[in-house]
Structure formats: C-alpha cells, structure tokens
Amino acid sequence: MAKLLIGSDHGGFDLKEFLKSYLKDEGYEVDDIGTNSKEACDYPDVANKMADYLSKDSENLGILICGTGLGMSMAINRYRNIRGALLYSPEEARLAREHNNANVAVLGARTFSNKENLDFLTAFLTAKFSNEERHKRRIDKIS
C-alpha cells in the first residue's frame, strides 16, 4: 500500500487532523507534512513541500486541504507528473483516479463537511487507474 502524505494550510487544519486520525485507524501509513496549527500560513508552501516529497517517491499519494481546495489545486498542478484533483463528489474522485491517474486528492474544508470530504477521499483511495491506452495517451500529453 502506498504511503499517504497529507498537508493543509490553516483553513484545512481541522479537516487534516480528522482525516489523518481516520486514515491511521484504517491502517494507512500517513505522513503529515504540515501545517501544525491554525496559525495563518501560505498554501503554496505546503503544496511545494508535497511536490518535493512526491518527486522523490512517485508511488506515494498526496492529500492537500485548504478552505476551498482551489488554491492548493492551482499550486500543486504546477509540477510535472503531479495530477491534483479537486474532489467534490465520490464519482469525480473515482474518475480522477481511474481516468486521470490523479496522485493528489485536493479537498475544501470550508465547502464540504468532514463526512462529505471523507466520502470523496475514500472513493479516491479505493479506485485504481484503469491503465487503458486512451487514458495513458492523454496523461502523457499533460506530463
């Protein structure tokens, strides 16, 4: 099983702590890359740290959280071979993995409840890339 890296800014801190606890209870290996409090911080710094970790081990998956997920999504998708998907339903979460081989789940702490975000993340983590040629071709074009 891949290691999960999880990070947030101050707006996503409470959701990060909730998800981290849940995931560890479910047996996932989870590394918290920050932030470590609700003190204001800049989401690009956390996204940059995530990209650095993922560039060293592409088997890992990332979870990034901010207030809406928009800032983290924009910041993480600047990097080659990282495909961050802003999750807003279980169906989109599943398709992000199956069709786009997304390796970072991005969540909005202020736009969805903890339960909704957990449902999105569960769908993301249980889905697998379909490995169909048409999907591989498209991913290669964006990589």
Salt bridges, closest charged atoms under 4 A:
ASP14 OD2 - LYS38 NZ 3.04
GLU17 OE2 - LYS16 NZ 2.87
GLU17 OE2 - LYS20 NZ 3.30
GLU29 OE2 - LYS3 NZ 3.87
ASP31 OD2 - LYS3 NZ 3.25
ASP32 OD2 - LYS16 NZ 2.62
ASP32 OD2 - LYS20 NZ 2.78
ASP52 OD2 - LYS56 NZ 3.11
GLU91 OE2 - ARG94 NH2 2.61
GLU98 OE1 - ARG94 NH1 2.44
ASP119 OD1 - LYS115 NZ 2.86
GLU132 OE1 - ARG134 NE 2.84
GLU132 OE1 - HIS135 NE2 4.00
GLU133 OE1 - LYS136 NZ 3.88
